Amino acid sequence: RDIVRLNKVASKSKKLGSSSVHFHLVDLTNASSIQVFCEKLNKDYKKIDGIVNCAGVWQKLASVENISDEEILSIIQTNLTGLILLTKKIIPLLSQSSNAFIINISSRSGYSAQSGQSVYSASKYGVRGFTEVLREDLKNSHIRVAGIYQGGTNTEMFNKAGENFSKEKLSTLIPPSELANVLVFLASRPVGIWLSEIRIEHN
């Protein structure tokens, strides 16, 4: 949703060797924004080989009665509803590929209950359920589906939610580059091999 940061990502990707990089502004809390984006994809591409659903927002640790209605809606719409809508609309393009993938980034919170994470966990358990059913629905197609369930990752997500983690705390989290390496490994598996689920912790 940030044009300045998207430009920086595109520039860095090209410096690292990407032959071409295209980006689009999309608000996953807005169904119309998702629709416009997908219409452009259908116009510009005959097929898509893969999608990594990794957009997400964090819920500052709190009991559910102390979480605002606005924050609840933002978390569910970003982490779950937007992911489902986007995936639904991209499946036809993925179906045109002979070897496509859908990788959903969930969270450790989609597997285990942790105090103060009621709404965030609800969204991530939802991603897990959606992923597992989608895998069953697409098992006879050329689209492979996987879920990633990682511990905390050292991004700005926590500070944006107001957690204000210390540098020491952040150093215990998974470096984004290491998580990206796992995604590349997963997406590049041979046709006959697929890891449908990966759980990641940082030692």
C-alpha positions, 0 to 999 in steps of 0.5 A: 500500500506504500508506493515509496517502499514499493519503489525501493523494493523494485529498485533493490530487486533489479540490483540483485539481478531481477530482469523485470519487476512490476508492482501494484498498489492493493488494499487487501481490506478493500474488495474493490481494490482486490477486484481492480488488481485482479482484472489488471492481472487478467489483462496483462498475463495469460498465466501466473506460476505462483502466489505467496500470500504474505500480507499481514498485520499484528494485534498488540497483545490484549484480551478481546474486550480491550481490542477495538472493533476497528482493529478486529475488522482490520486484522481479519480483513487483512490476514484472512478475508483479503487472502481468500478473495485474492486467492479465489480471483487468481486461481483461474490464472494459476490454472493456466500454468502446468506447475503452479503454487499457492503458498500461504504465510500463516503463523505459529499462532495458527497452530497454538493458542497464546495468551493475548492473541485472540483475534490474530490467532483467529485470523491465522487459524482461519488461514490454516483451515483455508489452506488445508481445504484448498489443498484438498480442492486442488489436489487433482490440478496442477496447483500445489498448495502449502502453508508456512507456520513460522514464529515471530519474524523481525519486521516492522509489524510488531512496532507498527502495532505498538509493541515497541519490542527492544533490539534484544527481543527483535534479535530473537526473531526470524530474519526475513531473509532466512524466511525468504530462503525457505520460500524459495526452496519450497517454490523450487521443488521438482514437480514430483516433490512438494512440502505441504506444510512447514513449521519454522522456529528461530534458534 
